[in-house]
């Protein structure tokens, strides 16, 4: 193990991170530490760590120490975790749409064991690689990974990857189909109805697709008509809020916000009204 690997491992230590924050305020020392950090922990660095607390405690993830410490602390989107855990019962079929690196999927798969199914939808190739690593490291081989963008149609779409100076969880479908930026790639798209016809209907769905929530729902008409699953959906702006809530209400669903704040993004929980 070289010195960079050692520093990257140490960079996830809470006491050392607190010391780093304090030392940064010291003129000469702070500048030296920043230079060391940039050299030893580049923006794409990944280290293996187990989640320290919360529902995912003990799960191993390949985490970016610069941008993904919330995952390690076990408090990432706590309202969503609470809803998912309270509804993961034997036999649950869980669709994780826009899974990023699969933390919610891992928690669900470990809780369900052989008594349920987890389908993981994620179009970004780098995130898919990490999901596969997590599945292998945590021996949760029953998870089924769908490396495609869930949408209203089956085909190919342009996908704007998230900034590499981030946790890579903000990728979006490109509004301009001719977009040719370096970070824009072509991905396969799939509807949830297509997957449900080939496998089991979901009883619980989580959607986090950075503003394309309505498109996912439009590709899920059969599921919501037949299976009436529970839904947890991250909403990213006012238009998406209107589109999603109207779509659900028209199909007999009751909707509630999981956070009291009116600031987006917010999480919507929906269940069928009967």
Secondary structure, DSSP 8 states (H G I E B T S, - for coil): --HHHHHHHHTT-HHHHHHHHHHTTSHHHHHHHHHHHHHHS-TT--EEEE--SSTTTT-EEEE-TTT-HHHHHT-TTHHHHHHHHHT--TT-EEEEES-TT-HHHHHHHHHHGGGSEEEEE---HHHHHHHHHHHHHTT-TT-EEE-SEE-SSSEEEEEE---TTTTS---EE-SSTT---TTEEEEEEE-HHHHHHHS---SEEEE--TT-HHHHHHTTHHHHHHT--EEEEEE-SHHHHHHHHHHHHTTTEEEEESSS--SSSEEEEEEE--
